[in-house]
Amino acid sequence: MLIDKYSMDILCFCETWLKPDRMLFNVNNFSVASAFNRSSIGGGTLILCNNSLRYKERKDITACSVDRLCEVACAEVEGQIFLCVYRPPASNLTFFLIIIEEILNKLIKDNKLVFVCGDLNIDLLVDSSDKSKLLSLFSSFNLKCIFKEATRITPTSASCIDNIFTNCNIKDSSLISGVRSDHTGQLVSFEIVKKLQLGSTAKFRPLTINKLNRFNNNVISSLSTANFDSQDPNVNYSTLFSTVCQEFNKACPVKKVQISNKSKFNEWATAGIRKSRDTLYQLYQEKSLSSDCNLHNYVRLYSKIFKRVCNQAKSKLISKKIENSNNKIKAVWKAINKETGKINQRDQNELSLNINNKIISDRSTVAETLENFFTNIPIEVTKSLPSSSLLAESFLKEHFTKDIPTFEFKRISVDTIIKTFKSLNIKNTEDLWGISVKVLGDIIDTIAPVLTGIFNQCLDSGTFPDLMKQ
C-alpha cells in the first residue's frame, strides 16, 4: 500500500462520497481524526491519523463547514493543525473565502504550524482573479503554496487545483501518481514538533514584594556576621556572592508549574460577535439550499457587516494593548507578527559545534568553547606582533605631538556604586544564577558598602575576581 511505501502518518482525502453511517475503516494503525459528510451523495472530507500520534478533532473548525460550499475536516496533531478542505466547482468563491478567512483567524492566533490541503477547484496554473484572491488570502496568513505544477491530469487537460498551503518548513515534497484517480496525491514530509504533555511541569521562580523584602532582610542579617577581612578580593567577593545566592534561593525558591495546552477564544470576540457568527453560518446553510435572490443579498450584506464589526473589535483591542504598553514599538510589531501569522520558530535541535571533527552538544561545554574562542582571538591575532611596554611608549611618542595623557584608576565610593547601579535599565532578565537587575535593586543599598571595599581592594592589588569572569 501507499501508506507503507511512503511511511505516511497523516492522510487527508477530498470527495470521499461517504455518509456518516459508513465511516468504518480497516487501515492498520490509523483512525478517523476528523470528517465531514454530506447528507446526500458526493463531496466530503476526511483525515486519518496514525495511532502513535496524539490528535483531536477541532470541532470549532468543522462547525464552520457549509454543505456544497466549504466542506472542512480539521484535526490538531501533536500541536500542528491539519485542515482538509473541499470546495465544489460551482460554489460561490466569495463566501468560500470568507469562511476560510474566519477559520484561519482562529488557527493562526495561537502561532501554531498550519497545513491547509485539499481540492479547491481554482487552477493555479492559470492567471485569474480567483487565483489572485486565493493566494492573497493565504499569503496574508503567511501560508505558502507548496505545489506549482499540475496536480490533476486528464486526457484533455492539466490543472493545479489540489494543493497544500503551510507556514511550516517542508523537508521534502512530491506528487504521487498511479492512484485510482485523475487527481495526483500530494506528499510532504516535515518534522513533527511534539508539544509538552498535559501534566508536564516547567520551572518558575515567583517574585513578590514580600519575598523580595524577606530576601533583603536575610542578606542584611547574613552580611552582619560574614567575614570580609581577607586580603584576597577573590575570597571576599566569593563570600559576598555565595551569601547573596544562598539567601535569594531561600527567600525566592524555584517552583514547578503544570503546563496547560488549552487555547483561548479570540480576545476581541464579544458575546454579540459570537452570536452573529453562529447566525451567519446558519444563513450560509440556508443560502446553499435556496435560490431566493433576496436571501442571497441579505446574506451578502450580513457577511460584510459582520466582517466590518470583527475588524473594528480587533482594531480596538490592538489599539488598547499598544496604548497600555510600556514599549509601544514592541507592542506594534508583536501585533503585526500575530496578525500576519509570522511564527518565531526556535530550532528544536540542541545547539552543537563541530570542533576538529568532534561534535560538542553539551550546553555548558558549548558555552565554554565559544567563550574560550572569543577570549583567545586577540591573543592569536597579535601573538606574532612585537610587543613590550617600551614599544607602546615609543608608539605613543611618535603619534602624539602634545604631552601624552595620563590615566589611572581611582578609588570609588559607596554613593558612586549606588548611583551607577540606579542608572541601569531595570530588567527582569536573569543571569546564570536566576538573579536579575530588578532583584539586585532591592539589595543594592545593603551590599554597596561591601562591594566598595572589594572593588577598591581589586584596584589596589591589581586583581579581577574570578567569579566576575563567568
Buried (B, 14 or more C-beta within 10 A) or exposed (E): EEBEEEEBBBBBBBBBEBEEEEEEEEEEEBEBBBBBBBEEEEBBBBBBBBEEBBBEBBEEBBEBBBBBBBBBBBBBBBBBBBBBBBBBEEBBBEBBBBBBBBBBBBBBBBBBBBBBBBBBBBBBEEEEEBBEBBBEBBBBBBBBBBBEEBBBBEEEEEBBBBBBBBBBEBEEBEBEEEEEEEBBBBBBEBEBBEBEEEEEEEEEBEBEEEBBEBBBBBBBEBBEEBEBEEEEBBBBBBBBBEBBEEBBBEBBEEEEEEEEEEEEEBEBBEEEBEEBBEEBBEBBBEBBEEEEEEBBEBBBEBBEEBBEBBEEBBEEBBEEBBEEBEEEEEBBEBBEBBBEBBBEEEEEEEEEEEEEEEEBEEEEEBEEBEEEEEEEEEEEEEEEEEEEEEEEEEEEEEEEEEEEEEEEEEEBEBEBBBEEBEEEEEEEEEEEEBBBBBBBBBBBBBBBBBBBBBBBBBBEEEBEBEEEEE
